[in-house]
């Protein structure tokens, strides 16, 4: 089966650029890539709905909201859904 493994690690410093081996595992799961992609898209969509691109830019001033990637992910998910039917 086509699966990806998602591992979330915790580090004492946010931007320490430490190797993964120095992190503490706080979450691990396996899922199909399309399930992961849908979760990412839904979270980004909820973020856009709640604060918008301007609010995102205000909170994360170093980088604008990745709108082109968000739209492309949505397109790919619609395409994947059409193939499932």
mmCIF file as gemmi writes it, N, C-alpha and C atoms, coordinates in Angstrom:
data_model
loop_
_atom_site.group_PDB
_atom_site.id
_atom_site.type_symbol
_atom_site.label_atom_id
_atom_site.label_alt_id
_atom_site.label_comp_id
_atom_site.label_asym_id
_atom_site.label_entity_id
_atom_site.label_seq_id
_atom_site.pdbx_PDB_ins_code
_atom_site.Cartn_x
_atom_site.Cartn_y
_atom_site.Cartn_z
_atom_site.occupancy
_atom_site.B_iso_or_equiv
_atom_site.pdbx_formal_charge
_atom_site.auth_seq_id
_atom_site.auth_asym_id
_atom_site.pdbx_PDB_model_num
ATOM 1 N N . UNK Axp A 1 ? 0.838 -1.183 0 1 0 ? 1 A 1
ATOM 2 C CA . UNK Axp A 1 ? 0 0 0 1 0 ? 1 A 1
ATOM 3 C C . UNK Axp A 1 ? 0.882 1.245 0 1 0 ? 1 A 1
ATOM 4 N N . UNK Axp A 2 ? 0.445 2.265 -0.698 1 0 ? 2 A 1
ATOM 5 C CA . UNK Axp A 2 ? 1.166 3.529 -0.788 1 0 ? 2 A 1
ATOM 6 C C . UNK Axp A 2 ? 0.901 4.342 0.476 1 0 ? 2 A 1
ATOM 7 N N . UNK Axp A 3 ? 1.891 4.436 1.353 1 0 ? 3 A 1
ATOM 8 C CA . UNK Axp A 3 ? 1.744 5.171 2.611 1 0 ? 3 A 1
ATOM 9 C C . UNK Axp A 3 ? 2.931 6.105 2.825 1 0 ? 3 A 1
ATOM 10 N N . UNK Axp A 4 ? 2.674 7.143 3.598 1 0 ? 4 A 1
ATOM 11 C CA . UNK Axp A 4 ? 3.755 7.992 4.074 1 0 ? 4 A 1
ATOM 12 C C . UNK Axp A 4 ? 3.751 7.917 5.597 1 0 ? 4 A 1
ATOM 13 N N . UNK Axp A 5 ? 4.893 8.175 6.173 1 0 ? 5 A 1
ATOM 14 C CA . UNK Axp A 5 ? 4.988 8.22 7.626 1 0 ? 5 A 1
ATOM 15 C C . UNK Axp A 5 ? 5.232 9.664 8.043 1 0 ? 5 A 1
ATOM 16 N N . UNK Axp A 6 ? 4.409 10.133 8.969 1 0 ? 6 A 1
ATOM 17 C CA . UNK Axp A 6 ? 4.536 11.498 9.478 1 0 ? 6 A 1
ATOM 18 C C . UNK Axp A 6 ? 5.045 11.41 10.907 1 0 ? 6 A 1
ATOM 19 N N . UNK Axp A 7 ? 6.135 12.106 11.177 1 0 ? 7 A 1
ATOM 20 C CA . UNK Axp A 7 ? 6.722 12.127 12.517 1 0 ? 7 A 1
ATOM 21 C C . UNK Axp A 7 ? 6.883 13.588 12.923 1 0 ? 7 A 1
ATOM 22 N N . UNK Axp A 8 ? 6.373 13.92 14.103 1 0 ? 8 A 1
ATOM 23 C CA . UNK Axp A 8 ? 6.533 15.27 14.636 1 0 ? 8 A 1
ATOM 24 C C . UNK Axp A 8 ? 7.492 15.186 15.813 1 0 ? 8 A 1
ATOM 25 N N . UNK Axp A 9 ? 8.537 15.999 15.738 1 0 ? 9 A 1
ATOM 26 C CA . UNK Axp A 9 ? 9.555 16.031 16.782 1 0 ? 9 A 1
ATOM 27 C C . UNK Axp A 9 ? 9.504 17.373 17.499 1 0 ? 9 A 1
ATOM 28 N N . UNK Axp A 10 ? 9.841 17.334 18.784 1 0 ? 10 A 1
ATOM 29 C CA . UNK Axp A 10 ? 9.911 18.549 19.593 1 0 ? 10 A 1
ATOM 30 C C . UNK Axp A 10 ? 11.373 18.828 19.926 1 0 ? 10 A 1
ATOM 31 N N . UNK Axp A 11 ? 11.744 20.11 19.831 1 0 ? 11 A 1
ATOM 32 C CA . UNK Axp A 11 ? 13.101 20.537 20.131 1 0 ? 11 A 1
ATOM 33 C C . UNK Axp A 11 ? 13.062 21.671 21.148 1 0 ? 11 A 1
ATOM 34 N N . UNK Axp A 12 ? 14.103 21.807 21.974 1 0 ? 12 A 1
ATOM 35 C CA . UNK Axp A 12 ? 14.123 22.889 22.968 1 0 ? 12 A 1
ATOM 36 C C . UNK Axp A 12 ? 14.08 24.275 22.332 1 0 ? 12 A 1
ATOM 37 N N . UNK Axp A 13 ? 14.706 24.437 21.158 1 0 ? 13 A 1
ATOM 38 C CA . UNK Axp A 13 ? 14.727 25.728 20.474 1 0 ? 13 A 1
ATOM 39 C C . UNK Axp A 13 ? 14.013 25.593 19.138 1 0 ? 13 A 1
ATOM 40 N N . UNK Axp A 14 ? 13.24 26.614 18.798 1 0 ? 14 A 1
ATOM 41 C CA . UNK Axp A 14 ? 12.465 26.572 17.56 1 0 ? 14 A 1
ATOM 42 C C . UNK Axp A 14 ? 13.346 26.5 16.32 1 0 ? 14 A 1
ATOM 43 N N . UNK Axp A 15 ? 14.407 27.297 16.257 1 0 ? 15 A 1
ATOM 44 C CA . UNK Axp A 15 ? 15.227 27.362 15.057 1 0 ? 15 A 1
ATOM 45 C C . UNK Axp A 15 ? 16.651 26.861 15.314 1 0 ? 15 A 1
ATOM 46 N N . UNK Axp A 16 ? 16.794 25.793 16.062 1 0 ? 16 A 1
ATOM 47 C CA . UNK Axp A 16 ? 18.111 25.298 16.417 1 0 ? 16 A 1
ATOM 48 C C . UNK Axp A 16 ? 18.829 24.543 15.324 1 0 ? 16 A 1
ATOM 49 N N . UNK Axp A 17 ? 18.114 24.166 14.248 1 0 ? 17 A 1
ATOM 50 C CA . UNK Axp A 17 ? 18.702 23.391 13.156 1 0 ? 17 A 1
ATOM 51 C C . UNK Axp A 17 ? 19.482 22.185 13.67 1 0 ? 17 A 1
ATOM 52 N N . UNK Axp A 18 ? 18.884 21.497 14.628 1 0 ? 18 A 1
ATOM 53 C CA . UNK Axp A 18 ? 19.503 20.308 15.202 1 0 ? 18 A 1
ATOM 54 C C . UNK Axp A 18 ? 19.086 19.08 14.392 1 0 ? 18 A 1
ATOM 55 N N . UNK Axp A 19 ? 19.87 18.013 14.433 1 0 ? 19 A 1
ATOM 56 C CA . UNK Axp A 19 ? 19.487 16.775 13.737 1 0 ? 19 A 1
ATOM 57 C C . UNK Axp A 19 ? 18.255 16.147 14.386 1 0 ? 19 A 1
ATOM 58 N N . UNK Axp A 20 ? 17.49 15.431 13.59 1 0 ? 20 A 1
ATOM 59 C CA . UNK Axp A 20 ? 16.28 14.769 14.091 1 0 ? 20 A 1
ATOM 60 C C . UNK Axp A 20 ? 16.561 13.913 15.313 1 0 ? 20 A 1
ATOM 61 N N . UNK Axp A 21 ? 17.724 13.304 15.366 1 0 ? 21 A 1
ATOM 62 C CA . UNK Axp A 21 ? 18.06 12.399 16.476 1 0 ? 21 A 1
ATOM 63 C C . UNK Axp A 21 ? 18.064 13.113 17.827 1 0 ? 21 A 1
ATOM 64 N N . UNK Axp A 22 ? 18.162 14.442 17.83 1 0 ? 22 A 1
ATOM 65 C CA . UNK Axp A 22 ? 18.159 15.202 19.083 1 0 ? 22 A 1
ATOM 66 C C . UNK Axp A 22 ? 16.752 15.646 19.502 1 0 ? 22 A 1
ATOM 67 N N . UNK Axp A 23 ? 15.756 15.391 18.656 1 0 ? 23 A 1
ATOM 68 C CA . UNK Axp A 23 ? 14.386 15.771 18.978 1 0 ? 23 A 1
ATOM 69 C C . UNK Axp A 23 ? 13.677 14.693 19.774 1 0 ? 23 A 1
ATOM 70 N N . UNK Axp A 24 ? 12.584 15.078 20.426 1 0 ? 24 A 1
ATOM 71 C CA . UNK Axp A 24 ? 11.733 14.143 21.155 1 0 ? 24 A 1
ATOM 72 C C . UNK Axp A 24 ? 10.49 13.897 20.315 1 0 ? 24 A 1
ATOM 73 N N . UNK Axp A 25 ? 10.218 12.646 20.011 1 0 ? 25 A 1
ATOM 74 C CA . UNK Axp A 25 ? 9.057 12.313 19.205 1 0 ? 25 A 1
ATOM 75 C C . UNK Axp A 25 ? 7.778 12.561 20.013 1 0 ? 25 A 1
ATOM 76 N N . UNK Axp A 26 ? 6.862 13.341 19.444 1 0 ? 26 A 1
ATOM 77 C CA . UNK Axp A 26 ? 5.592 13.613 20.118 1 0 ? 26 A 1
ATOM 78 C C . UNK Axp A 26 ? 4.401 13.043 19.347 1 0 ? 26 A 1
ATOM 79 N N . UNK Axp A 27 ? 4.629 12.649 18.09 1 0 ? 27 A 1
ATOM 80 C CA . UNK Axp A 27 ? 3.538 12.09 17.288 1 0 ? 27 A 1
ATOM 81 C C . UNK Axp A 27 ? 4.125 11.312 16.131 1 0 ? 27 A 1
ATOM 82 N N . UNK Axp A 28 ? 3.472 10.18 15.805 1 0 ? 28 A 1
ATOM 83 C CA . UNK Axp A 28 ? 3.887 9.368 14.653 1 0 ? 28 A 1
ATOM 84 C C . UNK Axp A 28 ? 2.65 8.664 14.11 1 0 ? 28 A 1
ATOM 85 N N . UNK Axp A 29 ? 2.515 8.687 12.79 1 0 ? 29 A 1
ATOM 86 C CA . UNK Axp A 29 ? 1.414 7.972 12.152 1 0 ? 29 A 1
ATOM 87 C C . UNK Axp A 29 ? 1.785 7.635 10.719 1 0 ? 29 A 1
ATOM 88 N N . UNK Axp A 30 ? 1.053 6.725 10.138 1 0 ? 30 A 1
ATOM 89 C CA . UNK Axp A 30 ? 1.177 6.402 8.724 1 0 ? 30 A 1
ATOM 90 C C . UNK Axp A 30 ? -0.191 6.619 8.094 1 0 ? 30 A 1
ATOM 91 N N . UNK Axp A 31 ? -0.18 7.138 6.877 1 0 ? 31 A 1
ATOM 92 C CA . UNK Axp A 31 ? -1.438 7.336 6.163 1 0 ? 31 A 1
ATOM 93 C C . UNK Axp A 31 ? -1.158 7.4 4.663 1 0 ? 31 A 1
ATOM 94 N N . UNK Axp A 32 ? -2.23 7.325 3.892 1 0 ? 32 A 1
ATOM 95 C CA . UNK Axp A 32 ? -2.1 7.464 2.451 1 0 ? 32 A 1
ATOM 96 C C . UNK Axp A 32 ? -1.779 8.92 2.127 1 0 ? 32 A 1
ATOM 97 N N . UNK Axp A 33 ? -0.965 9.178 1.122 1 0 ? 33 A 1
ATOM 98 C CA . UNK Axp A 33 ? -0.604 10.554 0.78 1 0 ? 33 A 1
ATOM 99 C C . UNK Axp A 33 ? -1.806 11.463 0.54 1 0 ? 33 A 1
ATOM 100 N N . UNK Axp A 34 ? -2.858 10.956 -0.086 1 0 ? 34 A 1
ATOM 101 C CA . UNK Axp A 34 ? -4.026 11.79 -0.364 1 0 ? 34 A 1
ATOM 102 C C . UNK Axp A 34 ? -4.729 12.212 0.925 1 0 ? 34 A 1
ATOM 103 N N . UNK Axp A 35 ? -4.728 11.374 1.936 1 0 ? 35 A 1
ATOM 104 C CA . UNK Axp A 35 ? -5.332 11.719 3.228 1 0 ? 35 A 1
ATOM 105 C C . UNK Axp A 35 ? -4.53 12.849 3.879 1 0 ? 35 A 1
ATOM 106 N N . UNK Axp A 36 ? -3.219 12.734 3.835 1 0 ? 36 A 1
ATOM 107 C CA . UNK Axp A 36 ? -2.346 13.779 4.388 1 0 ? 36 A 1
ATOM 108 C C . UNK Axp A 36 ? -2.547 15.089 3.622 1 0 ? 36 A 1
ATOM 109 N N . UNK Axp A 37 ? -2.576 15.008 2.301 1 0 ? 37 A 1
ATOM 110 C CA . UNK Axp A 37 ? -2.754 16.209 1.48 1 0 ? 37 A 1
ATOM 111 C C . UNK Axp A 37 ? -4.087 16.884 1.784 1 0 ? 37 A 1
ATOM 112 N N . UNK Axp A 38 ? -5.156 16.105 1.959 1 0 ? 38 A 1
ATOM 113 C CA . UNK Axp A 38 ? -6.463 16.686 2.301 1 0 ? 38 A 1
ATOM 114 C C . UNK Axp A 38 ? -6.414 17.391 3.65 1 0 ? 38 A 1
ATOM 115 N N . UNK Axp A 39 ? -5.74 16.8 4.616 1 0 ? 39 A 1
ATOM 116 C CA . UNK Axp A 39 ? -5.633 17.42 5.939 1 0 ? 39 A 1
ATOM 117 C C . UNK Axp A 39 ? -4.878 18.748 5.85 1 0 ? 39 A 1
ATOM 118 N N . UNK Axp A 40 ? -3.806 18.787 5.09 1 0 ? 40 A 1
ATOM 119 C CA . UNK Axp A 40 ? -3.036 20.021 4.91 1 0 ? 40 A 1
ATOM 120 C C . UNK Axp A 40 ? -3.893 21.079 4.23 1 0 ? 40 A 1
ATOM 121 N N . UNK Axp A 41 ? -4.596 20.695 3.17 1 0 ? 41 A 1
ATOM 122 C CA . UNK Axp A 41 ? -5.425 21.642 2.429 1 0 ? 41 A 1
ATOM 123 C C . UNK Axp A 41 ? -6.556 22.179 3.304 1 0 ? 41 A 1
ATOM 124 N N . UNK Axp A 42 ? -7.205 21.307 4.059 1 0 ? 42 A 1
ATOM 125 C CA . UNK Axp A 42 ? -8.298 21.743 4.936 1 0 ? 42 A 1
ATOM 126 C C . UNK Axp A 42 ? -7.802 22.7 6.015 1 0 ? 42 A 1
ATOM 127 N N . UNK Axp A 43 ? -6.628 22.418 6.574 1 0 ? 43 A 1
ATOM 128 C CA . UNK Axp A 43 ? -6.065 23.306 7.6 1 0 ? 43 A 1
ATOM 129 C C . UNK Axp A 43 ? -5.706 24.669 7.006 1 0 ? 43 A 1
ATOM 130 N N . UNK Axp A 44 ? -5.125 24.665 5.819 1 0 ? 44 A 1
ATOM 131 C CA . UNK Axp A 44 ? -4.774 25.929 5.165 1 0 ? 44 A 1
ATOM 132 C C . UNK Axp A 44 ? -6.034 26.708 4.802 1 0 ? 44 A 1
ATOM 133 N N . UNK Axp A 45 ? -7.051 26.011 4.353 1 0 ? 45 A 1
ATOM 134 C CA . UNK Axp A 45 ? -8.314 26.661 4.002 1 0 ? 45 A 1
ATOM 135 C C . UNK Axp A 45 ? -8.957 27.3 5.237 1 0 ? 45 A 1
ATOM 136 N N . UNK Axp A 46 ? -8.944 26.583 6.353 1 0 ? 46 A 1
ATOM 137 C CA . UNK Axp A 46 ? -9.49 27.131 7.598 1 0 ? 46 A 1
ATOM 138 C C . UNK Axp A 46 ? -8.696 28.358 8.051 1 0 ? 46 A 1
ATOM 139 N N . UNK Axp A 47 ? -7.399 28.31 7.889 1 0 ? 47 A 1
ATOM 140 C CA . UNK Axp A 47 ? -6.55 29.453 8.24 1 0 ? 47 A 1
ATOM 141 C C . UNK Axp A 47 ? -6.885 30.667 7.373 1 0 ? 47 A 1
ATOM 142 N N . UNK Axp A 48 ? -7.034 30.432 6.081 1 0 ? 48 A 1
ATOM 143 C CA . UNK Axp A 48 ? -7.398 31.525 5.176 1 0 ? 48 A 1
ATOM 144 C C . UNK Axp A 48 ? -8.758 32.117 5.535 1 0 ? 48 A 1
ATOM 145 N N . UNK Axp A 49 ? -9.711 31.247 5.861 1 0 ? 49 A 1
ATOM 146 C CA . UNK Axp A 49 ? -11.049 31.72 6.215 1 0 ? 49 A 1
ATOM 147 C C . UNK Axp A 49 ? -11.043 32.517 7.51 1 0 ? 49 A 1
ATOM 148 N N . UNK Axp A 50 ? -10.193 32.139 8.441 1 0 ? 50 A 1
ATOM 149 C CA . UNK Axp A 50 ? -10.208 32.809 9.746 1 0 ? 50 A 1
ATOM 150 C C . UNK Axp A 50 ? -9.405 34.11 9.765 1 0 ? 50 A 1
ATOM 151 N N . UNK Axp A 51 ? -8.245 34.151 9.089 1 0 ? 51 A 1
ATOM 152 C CA . UNK Axp A 51 ? -7.422 35.37 9.161 1 0 ? 51 A 1
ATOM 153 C C . UNK Axp A 51 ? -7.105 35.982 7.802 1 0 ? 51 A 1
ATOM 154 N N . UNK Axp A 52 ? -7.318 35.248 6.726 1 0 ? 52 A 1
ATOM 155 C CA . UNK Axp A 52 ? -7.055 35.767 5.387 1 0 ? 52 A 1
ATOM 156 C C . UNK Axp A 52 ? -5.564 35.918 5.102 1 0 ? 52 A 1
ATOM 157 N N . UNK Axp A 53 ? -5.275 36.279 3.859 1 0 ? 53 A 1
ATOM 158 C CA . UNK Axp A 53 ? -3.876 36.447 3.463 1 0 ? 53 A 1
ATOM 159 C C . UNK Axp A 53 ? -3.207 37.603 4.2 1 0 ? 53 A 1
ATOM 160 N N . UNK Axp A 54 ? -3.959 38.673 4.424 1 0 ? 54 A 1
ATOM 161 C CA . UNK Axp A 54 ? -3.391 39.824 5.136 1 0 ? 54 A 1
ATOM 162 C C . UNK Axp A 54 ? -3.064 39.462 6.577 1 0 ? 54 A 1
ATOM 163 N N . UNK Axp A 55 ? -3.95 38.728 7.228 1 0 ? 55 A 1
ATOM 164 C CA . UNK Axp A 55 ? -3.701 38.302 8.602 1 0 ? 55 A 1
ATOM 165 C C . UNK Axp A 55 ? -2.52 37.358 8.688 1 0 ? 55 A 1
ATOM 166 N N . UNK Axp A 56 ? -2.394 36.496 7.698 1 0 ? 56 A 1
ATOM 167 C CA . UNK Axp A 56 ? -1.258 35.572 7.641 1 0 ? 56 A 1
ATOM 168 C C . UNK Axp A 56 ? 0.034 36.37 7.518 1 0 ? 56 A 1
ATOM 169 N N . UNK Axp A 57 ? 0.048 37.357 6.617 1 0 ? 57 A 1
ATOM 170 C CA . UNK Axp A 57 ? 1.247 38.176 6.412 1 0 ? 57 A 1
ATOM 171 C C . UNK Axp A 57 ? 1.615 38.936 7.681 1 0 ? 57 A 1
ATOM 172 N N . UNK Axp A 58 ? 0.611 39.348 8.434 1 0 ? 58 A 1
ATOM 173 C CA . UNK Axp A 58 ? 0.868 40.063 9.68 1 0 ? 58 A 1
ATOM 174 C C . UNK Axp A 58 ? 1.5 39.153 10.731 1 0 ? 58 A 1
ATOM 175 N N . UNK Axp A 59 ? 1.017 37.914 10.814 1 0 ? 59 A 1
ATOM 176 C CA . UNK Axp A 59 ? 1.544 36.962 11.808 1 0 ? 59 A 1
ATOM 177 C C . UNK Axp A 59 ? 2.886 36.374 11.392 1 0 ? 59 A 1
ATOM 178 N N . UNK Axp A 60 ? 3.045 36.071 10.1 1 0 ? 60 A 1
ATOM 179 C CA . UNK Axp A 60 ? 4.267 35.452 9.596 1 0 ? 60 A 1
ATOM 180 C C . UNK Axp A 60 ? 4.884 36.388 8.565 1 0 ? 60 A 1
ATOM 181 N N . UNK Axp A 61 ? 5.429 37.46 9.028 1 0 ? 61 A 1
ATOM 182 C CA . UNK Axp A 61 ? 5.871 38.54 8.139 1 0 ? 61 A 1
ATOM 183 C C . UNK Axp A 61 ? 7 38.147 7.183 1 0 ? 61 A 1
ATOM 184 N N . UNK Axp A 62 ? 7.709 37.089 7.481 1 0 ? 62 A 1
ATOM 185 C CA . UNK Axp A 62 ? 8.833 36.707 6.618 1 0 ? 62 A 1
ATOM 186 C C . UNK Axp A 62 ? 8.386 36.064 5.312 1 0 ? 62 A 1
ATOM 187 N N . UNK Axp A 63 ? 7.183 35.466 5.3 1 0 ? 63 A 1
ATOM 188 C CA . UNK Axp A 63 ? 6.723 34.739 4.115 1 0 ? 63 A 1
ATOM 189 C C . UNK Axp A 63 ? 5.238 34.985 3.896 1 0 ? 63 A 1
ATOM 190 N N . UNK Axp A 64 ? 4.838 35.276 2.656 1 0 ? 64 A 1
ATOM 191 C CA . UNK Axp A 64 ? 3.408 35.406 2.377 1 0 ? 64 A 1
ATOM 192 C C . UNK Axp A 64 ? 2.737 34.029 2.379 1 0 ? 64 A 1
ATOM 193 N N . UNK Axp A 65 ? 1.422 34.025 2.47 1 0 ? 65 A 1
ATOM 194 C CA . UNK Axp A 65 ? 0.688 32.76 2.392 1 0 ? 65 A 1
ATOM 195 C C . UNK Axp A 65 ? 0.983 32.123 1.036 1 0 ? 65 A 1
ATOM 196 N N . UNK Axp A 66 ? 1.267 30.822 1.017 1 0 ? 66 A 1
ATOM 197 C CA . UNK Axp A 66 ? 1.611 30.152 -0.254 1 0 ? 66 A 1
ATOM 198 C C . UNK Axp A 66 ? 0.356 29.861 -1.09 1 0 ? 66 A 1
ATOM 199 N N . UNK Axp A 67 ? -0.265 30.913 -1.587 1 0 ? 67 A 1
ATOM 200 C CA . UNK Axp A 67 ? -1.555 30.787 -2.278 1 0 ? 67 A 1
ATOM 201 C C . UNK Axp A 67 ? -1.466 29.941 -3.542 1 0 ? 67 A 1
ATOM 202 N N . UNK Axp A 68 ? -0.398 30.074 -4.322 1 0 ? 68 A 1
ATOM 203 C CA . UNK Axp A 68 ? -0.293 29.267 -5.547 1 0 ? 68 A 1
ATOM 204 C C . UNK Axp A 68 ? -0.186 27.785 -5.232 1 0 ? 68 A 1
ATOM 205 N N . UNK Axp A 69 ? 0.587 27.442 -4.204 1 0 ? 69 A 1
ATOM 206 C CA . UNK Axp A 69 ? 0.723 26.039 -3.802 1 0 ? 69 A 1
ATOM 207 C C . UNK Axp A 69 ? -0.601 25.515 -3.231 1 0 ? 69 A 1
ATOM 208 N N . UNK Axp A 70 ? -1.295 26.359 -2.468 1 0 ? 70 A 1
ATOM 209 C CA . UNK Axp A 70 ? -2.603 26.002 -1.917 1 0 ? 70 A 1
ATOM 210 C C . UNK Axp A 70 ? -3.588 25.704 -3.049 1 0 ? 70 A 1
ATOM 211 N N . UNK Axp A 71 ? -3.63 26.56 -4.048 1 0 ? 71 A 1
ATOM 212 C CA . UNK Axp A 71 ? -4.53 26.359 -5.179 1 0 ? 71 A 1
ATOM 213 C C . UNK Axp A 71 ? -4.16 25.113 -5.974 1 0 ? 71 A 1
ATOM 214 N N . UNK Axp A 72 ? -2.874 24.875 -6.162 1 0 ? 72 A 1
ATOM 215 C CA . UNK Axp A 72 ? -2.43 23.684 -6.891 1 0 ? 72 A 1
ATOM 216 C C . UNK Axp A 72 ? -2.774 22.418 -6.125 1 0 ? 72 A 1
ATOM 217 N N . UNK Axp A 73 ? -2.6 22.445 -4.817 1 0 ? 73 A 1
ATOM 218 C CA . UNK Axp A 73 ? -2.967 21.279 -4.013 1 0 ? 73 A 1
ATOM 219 C C . UNK Axp A 73 ? -4.464 21.014 -4.128 1 0 ? 73 A 1
ATOM 220 N N . UNK Axp A 74 ? -5.269 22.062 -4.092 1 0 ? 74 A 1
ATOM 221 C CA . UNK Axp A 74 ? -6.707 21.899 -4.266 1 0 ? 74 A 1
ATOM 222 C C . UNK Axp A 74 ? -7.049 21.286 -5.61 1 0 ? 74 A 1
ATOM 223 N N . UNK Axp A 75 ? -6.38 21.744 -6.657 1 0 ? 75 A 1
ATOM 224 C CA . UNK Axp A 75 ? -6.609 21.183 -7.992 1 0 ? 75 A 1
ATOM 225 C C . UNK Axp A 75 ? -6.246 19.706 -8.047 1 0 ? 75 A 1
ATOM 226 N N . UNK Axp A 76 ? -5.102 19.359 -7.48 1 0 ? 76 A 1
ATOM 227 C CA . UNK Axp A 76 ? -4.673 17.956 -7.472 1 0 ? 76 A 1
ATOM 228 C C . UNK Axp A 76 ? -5.621 17.081 -6.664 1 0 ? 76 A 1
ATOM 229 N N . UNK Axp A 77 ? -6.139 17.603 -5.572 1 0 ? 77 A 1
ATOM 230 C CA . UNK Axp A 77 ? -7.09 16.835 -4.763 1 0 ? 77 A 1
ATOM 231 C C . UNK Axp A 77 ? -8.409 16.635 -5.507 1 0 ? 77 A 1
ATOM 232 N N . UNK Axp A 78 ? -8.873 17.659 -6.218 1 0 ? 78 A 1
ATOM 233 C CA . UNK Axp A 78 ? -10.095 17.504 -7.02 1 0 ? 78 A 1
ATOM 234 C C . UNK Axp A 78 ? -9.873 16.448 -8.103 1 0 ? 78 A 1
ATOM 235 N N . UNK Axp A 79 ? -8.7 16.486 -8.71 1 0 ? 79 A 1
ATOM 236 C CA . UNK Axp A 79 ? -8.354 15.507 -9.74 1 0 ? 79 A 1
ATOM 237 C C . UNK Axp A 79 ? -8.315 14.091 -9.148 1 0 ? 79 A 1
ATOM 238 N N . UNK Axp A 80 ? -7.724 13.953 -7.98 1 0 ? 80 A 1
ATOM 239 C CA . UNK Axp A 80 ? -7.664 12.63 -7.328 1 0 ? 80 A 1
ATOM 240 C C . UNK Axp A 80 ? -9.064 12.131 -6.978 1 0 ? 80 A 1
ATOM 241 N N . UNK Axp A 81 ? -9.921 13.043 -6.522 1 0 ? 81 A 1
ATOM 242 C CA . UNK Axp A 81 ? -11.295 12.668 -6.175 1 0 ? 81 A 1
ATOM 243 C C . UNK Axp A 81 ? -12.056 12.195 -7.423 1 0 ? 81 A 1
ATOM 244 N N . UNK Axp A 82 ? -11.818 12.854 -8.551 1 0 ? 82 A 1
ATOM 245 C CA . UNK Axp A 82 ? -12.478 12.47 -9.804 1 0 ? 82 A 1
ATOM 246 C C . UNK Axp A 82 ? -12.048 11.072 -10.229 1 0 ? 82 A 1
ATOM 247 N N . UNK Axp A 83 ? -10.795 10.715 -9.959 1 0 ? 83 A 1
ATOM 248 C CA . UNK Axp A 83 ? -10.303 9.381 -10.315 1 0 ? 83 A 1
ATOM 249 C C . UNK Axp A 83 ? -10.851 8.307 -9.384 1 0 ? 83 A 1
ATOM 250 N N . UNK Axp A 84 ? -11.205 8.7 -8.154 1 0 ? 84 A 1
ATOM 251 C CA . UNK Axp A 84 ? -11.763 7.734 -7.199 1 0 ? 84 A 1
ATOM 252 C C . UNK Axp A 84 ? -13.177 7.333 -7.577 1 0 ? 84 A 1
ATOM 253 N N . UNK Axp A 85 ? -13.905 8.258 -8.195 1 0 ? 85 A 1
ATOM 254 C CA . UNK Axp A 85 ? -15.329 8.025 -8.523 1 0 ? 85 A 1
ATOM 255 C C . UNK Axp A 85 ? -15.503 7.037 -9.644 1 0 ? 85 A 1
